[in-house]
């Protein structure tokens, strides 16, 4: 019995070691795009390619490299930790800039085995030759399955030059600094007595023109935090009534701050418009009672809850438009309705959720999605707004992609009961160290 137990334990240890090794060496696939440094000579480029082949061979990494004279598009396959380390070294290499991950996934086998970095020069080959060269280098098992292979499709998209329309490169963030600007109206207004919530203001801006195009009024708890616990504690039957009635306090705050000639945005849940009788009329009465004009107000319909009745919601949207109130879809890309809401009710503004904006300068999938949203918006006469912008690199890419309206900590943090201080991007005339006073 003891002998059998010892044999079993030895076998278990060996299997566990093998399993851990397999997990550590799972095959991963990476496709990235980068811009080759403009000052790189042909000789330096040859050195760079030779170094890359030697490095990849030493790490057990294989793949294929596309080069069009400006951009590298490289597919690499190998153990996941080694690919992650390689990607970071590429990001740090001054010979590359604007390194964007187009695809990162796992796979059962290599597509380009045996060559650490086969190069396809797109400058001298026709599309037919490029396609033939890539197929010739594919492993036989990969070649048989390539028609349905997502990795292969992405590679061929760029190999045949159709993907160049999707290569958007923003300016280098080092060409810009942020300068503080204290607005004329910044005095704080205290909340009214008996009120267990407040409103914070955050601007939507056109940074190039240094213009605040509107202020969004965000509900906050009495302590200044998220209103979610407050709303969760309210019975479902009264939650939407509070959502609607609270906007009176937002309009009062706008009047007390002297925001009589600027656009205001307020958030409403869809069911606040559909389940409360006369909701639009009550909203208009609130606006007028505070000395504001309905044409100043934009209702941001949040996607945080499903729309139970499209017919009732459609009727509410029509009444809002007849009253002169604008419509925006908030948090687009992160909620319930998505494209169906956009197709059914074309808003004046489409606010792209921060989950799609975060690190967009490094993410090929996010770039493809946001570029499509911008193109659809422009075709439909809708103004796209990028939410949650926090880094200059994000703003630079989005600006290059055609976005002109932004909201986020990069420009201003929400300020409870007051107009927040602003930060505007300013171009640095000379390269190098940022001027003294840059933020």
C-alpha positions in Angstrom: 0.0 0.0 0.0 2.8 2.4 0.9 4.7 1.6 -2.3 1.6 2.4 -4.4 1.0 5.6 -2.5 4.6 6.7 -3.0 4.3 5.9 -6.7 1.1 7.9 -6.9 2.7 10.9 -5.1 5.7 10.8 -7.4 3.4 10.7 -10.5 1.3 13.6 -9.1 4.3 15.8 -8.5 5.6 15.1 -12.0 2.2 15.9 -13.6 1.8 19.0 -11.5 5.3 20.2 -12.6 4.4 19.5 -16.2 1.0 21.2 -15.9 2.7 24.3 -14.4 5.2 24.3 -17.2 2.5 24.1 -19.8 0.6 26.9 -18.2 3.7 29.1 -18.1 4.5 28.4 -21.8 1.0 28.7 -23.3 1.2 29.9 -26.9 0.2 33.5 -27.3 -0.2 35.7 -30.4 0.5 39.4 -30.6 0.0 41.8 -33.5 1.2 45.3 -33.0 1.7 48.4 -35.2 4.3 51.0 -34.7 5.7 54.1 -36.5 9.4 53.8 -37.3 11.4 56.7 -36.0 11.6 59.3 -38.8 15.3 59.8 -38.5 16.2 56.1 -38.8 18.6 55.4 -41.7 18.3 52.3 -43.9 21.5 51.0 -42.3 20.1 51.5 -38.8 16.9 49.8 -39.9 18.9 46.7 -41.1 20.6 46.6 -37.7 17.2 46.9 -36.0 15.8 44.0 -38.0 18.9 41.8 -37.3 18.7 42.5 -33.6 15.0 41.6 -33.7 15.6 38.3 -35.4 18.3 37.3 -32.9 16.3 38.4 -29.9 13.2 36.5 -31.1 15.1 33.3 -31.9 16.7 33.4 -28.4 13.2 33.7 -26.8 11.5 31.0 -28.9 9.4 33.7 -30.7 8.4 33.3 -34.3 6.3 35.4 -36.7 6.2 37.7 -39.6 6.9 41.4 -40.1 5.2 43.8 -42.6 6.9 47.1 -43.5 5.6 49.9 -45.7 8.4 52.4 -45.2 6.7 54.1 -42.3 4.9 51.5 -40.2 5.8 48.1 -38.8 2.9 45.6 -38.5 4.3 42.6 -36.8 2.7 39.2 -35.8 4.6 37.4 -33.1 3.9 34.0 -31.5 5.4 32.5 -28.4 5.1 32.0 -24.7 2.9 34.7 -23.1 5.3 36.0 -20.6 8.0 36.5 -23.2 5.7 38.3 -25.6 4.6 40.6 -22.8 8.2 41.4 -22.0 9.0 41.9 -25.6 6.1 44.3 -26.1 7.3 46.4 -23.2 10.8 46.5 -24.6 9.4 47.7 -28.0 7.5 50.4 -26.2 10.7 51.6 -24.6 12.7 51.5 -27.8 13.2 55.0 -29.2 13.3 53.6 -32.7 9.5 52.9 -32.4 6.8 55.4 -31.6 3.0 55.1 -31.4 3.1 51.4 -30.5 -0.5 50.1 -30.8 -1.6 46.6 -29.9 -3.9 45.4 -32.7 -4.6 41.9 -31.4 -3.5 39.8 -28.4 -4.8 36.3 -28.0 -4.0 32.7 -27.3 -3.8 29.8 -29.8 -3.3 26.1 -30.1 -0.4 26.2 -32.6 2.0 28.6 -34.4 1.0 30.0 -37.7 4.6 31.0 -38.7 6.9 28.4 -37.2 10.6 28.2 -37.9 11.3 31.9 -38.6 11.9 34.4 -35.9 10.9 37.3 -38.0 10.2 36.8 -41.7 9.9 40.2 -43.4 7.4 41.3 -46.1 8.4 44.6 -47.7 5.1 46.2 -48.8 7.0 48.9 -50.7 8.2 46.6 -53.5 5.6 43.8 -53.7 2.2 43.9 -55.3 -0.9 42.8 -53.3 -0.9 39.5 -55.1 2.8 38.9 -54.2 2.2 39.9 -50.6 -0.6 37.5 -50.3 1.4 34.7 -51.9 4.4 35.4 -49.8 2.4 35.2 -46.5 0.7 32.0 -47.6 4.0 30.4 -48.5 5.3 31.1 -45.0 2.3 29.7 -43.2 2.5 26.4 -41.5 0.5 23.8 -43.4 -2.0 23.3 -40.6 -2.5 27.1 -40.3 -2.8 27.5 -44.1 -5.7 25.0 -44.2 -7.6 27.0 -41.5 -6.7 30.5 -42.4 -10.0 31.5 -44.1 -11.7 31.6 -40.7 -8.7 32.6 -38.6 -9.2 36.0 -37.0 -5.5 36.5 -36.5 -4.9 35.8 -40.2 -7.7 38.2 -41.2 -6.2 41.1 -39.2 -2.7 40.5 -40.6 -4.1 40.4 -44.2 -6.1 43.6 -43.6 -2.9 45.5 -43.0 -0.8 43.5 -45.5 -3.0 44.4 -48.4 -2.9 48.1 -47.4 -6.7 48.3 -46.7 -5.8 48.8 -43.0 -3.9 52.0 -43.5 -7.2 53.9 -43.2 -7.3 52.6 -39.6 -3.9 53.8 -38.7 -4.6 57.1 -36.9 -1.6 58.7 -35.1 -2.0 61.6 -32.8 0.7 64.2 -32.2 3.3 63.3 -29.6 2.0 64.3 -26.2 5.4 65.8 -25.4 4.5 68.6 -27.9 1.8 69.8 -25.4 1.5 70.9 -21.9 -1.5 71.8 -19.7 -2.0 75.3 -18.3 -4.4 76.2 -15.5 -7.2 78.7 -16.1 -9.4 79.9 -13.2 -12.9 80.6 -14.6 -14.7 83.9 -13.8 -17.4 82.1 -11.9 -16.0 79.8 -9.3 -17.9 80.7 -6.0 -19.4 77.8 -4.2 -23.1 77.5 -3.6 -24.3 75.6 -0.6 -27.0 72.9 -0.9 -30.6 73.8 0.1 -31.7 72.7 3.5 -33.4 69.3 3.8 -31.6 68.1 0.6 -29.7 64.8 0.9 -27.9 65.2 -2.4 -25.9 67.8 -4.2 -24.8 68.6 -7.8 -21.3 68.8 -9.2 -20.4 70.5 -12.4 -18.1 69.1 -15.0 -17.5 70.9 -18.3 -17.6 69.5 -21.8 -15.0 71.4 -23.8 -13.5 72.1 -27.2 -9.9 72.3 -26.1 -8.4 73.7 -29.3 -10.7 76.7 -29.1 -10.5 76.8 -25.3 -14.3 76.9 -25.1 -16.6 75.3 -22.5 -19.5 74.1 -24.7 -21.7 73.0 -21.8 -21.7 71.9 -18.2 -23.0 68.6 -17.0 -24.7 68.6 -13.7 -23.9 65.3 -11.8 -25.8 64.2 -8.8 -23.7 63.6 -5.7 -24.4 62.4 -2.2 -24.4 64.9 0.7 -20.8 63.9 1.3 -19.9 64.5 -2.3 -19.6 60.9 -3.4 -21.5 58.6 -5.7 -25.4 58.9 -5.5 -25.8 55.1 -6.0 -26.2 54.2 -2.3 -28.8 57.0 -2.0 -30.8 55.9 -5.0 -30.5 52.2 -4.0 -32.1 53.0 -0.6 -35.2 54.6 -2.3 -38.2 52.3 -3.1 -38.4 51.5 -6.8 -41.7 53.3 -7.1 -40.1 56.6 -6.0 -36.6 56.3 -7.6 -37.6 57.7 -10.9 -39.7 60.4 -9.3 -36.6 61.6 -7.4 -34.5 61.3 -10.5 -36.9 63.8 -12.3 -37.6 66.1 -9.4 -33.9 66.5 -8.5 -33.3 68.3 -11.7 -35.1 71.3 -10.2 -32.1 71.7 -7.8 -29.7 71.5 -10.8 -31.5 74.3 -12.6 -31.6 76.4 -9.4 -27.9 75.9 -9.0 -27.3 77.0 -12.6 -29.3 80.2 -12.0 -27.4 81.0 -8.8 -24.1 80.5 -10.5 -25.1 82.9 -13.3 -25.0 80.2 -16.0 -27.8 81.9 -18.0 -26.2 81.8 -21.5 -24.5 78.4 -21.5 -25.8 74.9 -22.3 -26.6 72.6 -19.4 -26.7 68.8 -19.4 -28.7 66.7 -16.9 -28.9 62.9 -16.7 -32.2 61.0 -16.7 -33.0 57.3 -16.5 -35.2 56.3 -19.5 -38.0 55.1 -17.1 -38.1 58.6 -15.5 -39.4 59.8 -18.8 -41.8 56.9 -19.5 -43.2 55.9 -16.1 -44.0 59.4 -14.7 -47.1 61.0 -16.1 -46.3 64.4 -17.7 -42.6 64.0 -17.1 -41.5 66.2 -20.1 -44.0 68.9 -19.2 -42.8 68.8 -15.5 -39.2 69.1 -16.7 -40.0 72.1 -18.9 -41.9 73.8 -16.0 -38.8 73.3 -13.8 -36.5 74.9 -16.5 -38.8 77.9 -17.0 -39.4 78.5 -13.3 -35.6 78.8 -12.8 -35.4 81.5 -15.5 -33.7 79.3 -18.0 -34.7 78.4 -21.6 -35.5 74.8 -22.7 -33.1 75.3 -25.6 -30.2 75.6 -23.1 -30.9 72.1 -21.7 -29.6 68.8 -22.9 -31.1 65.6 -21.4 -28.5 62.8 -21.3 -30.3 59.5 -21.4 -28.2 57.0 -19.5 -27.9 53.4 -20.7 -27.7 52.1 -17.1 -31.2 50.6 -17.3 -33.2 48.9 -20.0 -36.0 50.6 -21.8 -39.1 48.7 -21.0 -41.4 50.4 -23.6 -39.9 51.7 -26.8 -43.2 53.2 -27.8 -43.5 55.3 -24.6 -39.8 56.3 -24.7 -40.2 57.4 -28.4 -43.2 59.6 -27.4 -41.1 61.2 -24.6 -38.2 61.9 -27.0 -40.6 63.6 -29.4 -42.1 65.8 -26.7 -38.6 66.8 -25.5 -37.6 67.8 -29.1 -40.8 69.8 -29.6 -40.0 71.7 -26.4 -36.6 72.5 -27.7 -34.6 70.3 -25.3 -31.6 68.5 -26.8 -31.0 64.7 -26.5 -27.7 62.9 -25.8 -27.0 59.2 -25.2 -24.7 58.9 -22.2 -22.1 56.1 -21.6 -22.5 54.8 -25.1 -20.8 51.4 -25.4 -21.3 50.3 -21.8 -25.0 50.0 -21.3 -28.2 48.2 -22.3 -29.3 49.7 -25.6 -26.2 50.4 -27.6 -26.6 50.6 -31.4 -30.4 49.9 -31.3 -31.0 53.1 -29.2 -28.7 55.1 -31.6 -30.6 53.7 -34.7 -34.1 54.3 -33.2 -33.5 57.8 -31.6 -30.8 59.8 -33.3 -29.5 62.1 -30.5 -27.8 65.5 -30.8 -24.7 64.2 -28.9 -23.3 60.7 -28.4 -21.1 60.4 -25.3 -18.5 57.6 -25.8 -18.0 55.7 -22.6 -14.7 56.0 -20.7 -14.2 52.2 -21.0 -13.6 52.7 -24.7 -11.4 55.9 -24.2 -9.0 54.5 -21.6 -5.5 54.0 -23.1 -7.0 54.3 -26.6 -3.6 55.5 -27.9 -2.3 52.0 -27.3 -5.3 49.8 -28.1 -6.1 48.8 -31.7 -9.5 47.3 -30.9 -10.6 50.5 -29.1 -9.3 52.7 -31.9 -11.3 50.7 -34.5 -14.5 50.9 -32.5 -14.2 54.6 -31.7 -13.3 55.5 -35.3 -16.4 53.7 -36.4 -18.5 55.5 -33.8 -17.1 58.9 -35.0 -17.8 58.0 -38.6 -21.4 57.0 -37.9 -21.9 60.1 -35.8 -20.7 62.4 -38.5 -22.8 60.7 -41.1 -25.9 61.2 -38.9 -25.2 64.8 -37.9 -24.4 63.8 -34.3 -21.7 65.4 -32.2 -19.4 62.7 -30.6 -18.1 63.5 -27.1 -15.2 61.5 -25.5 -15.9 60.9 -21.8 -13.3 60.1 -19.2 -10.3 61.6 -20.9 -7.4 61.6 -18.4 -4.2 61.6 -20.4 -2.7 63.9 -23.1 -1.9 60.8 -25.2 -5.6 59.9 -25.3 -6.6 63.4 -26.2 -4.0 63.6 -29.0 -5.2 60.4 -30.6 -8.9 61.3 -30.3 -8.3 64.7 -31.8 -6.5 63.1 -34.7 -9.5 60.7 -35.2 -11.9 63.6 -35.5 -13.3 64.1 -32.0 -13.7 67.7 -31.0 -15.6 67.6 -27.7 -14.1 66.2 -24.6 -14.9 65.6 -20.9 -12.6 64.3 -18.3 -10.1 64.9 -15.5 -7.5 66.0 -18.0 -9.4 69.3 -18.4 -11.4 69.6 -15.2 -12.6 67.5 -12.3 -16.2 67.7 -11.2 -16.7 70.5 -8.5 -19.6 70.3 -6.1 -21.7 73.4 -6.1 -19.3 75.4 -8.3 -17.7 75.9 -11.6 -14.4 74.0 -11.6 -11.0 75.3 -12.5 -9.9 74.4 -16.0 -6.8 73.1 -17.6 -6.2 73.7 -21.3 -3.6 72.1 -23.6 -1.0 74.5 -25.0 1.5 73.6 -27.7 5.2 73.7 -26.8 7.1 75.5 -29.5 10.4 73.8 -28.8 11.0 70.1 -28.1 12.7 68.9 -25.0 12.1 69.6 -21.4 8.7 71.1 -20.6 8.8 74.8 -19.8 8.7 75.9 -16.2 5.1 75.9 -14.9 3.8 73.2 -17.2 1.4 70.8 -15.4 
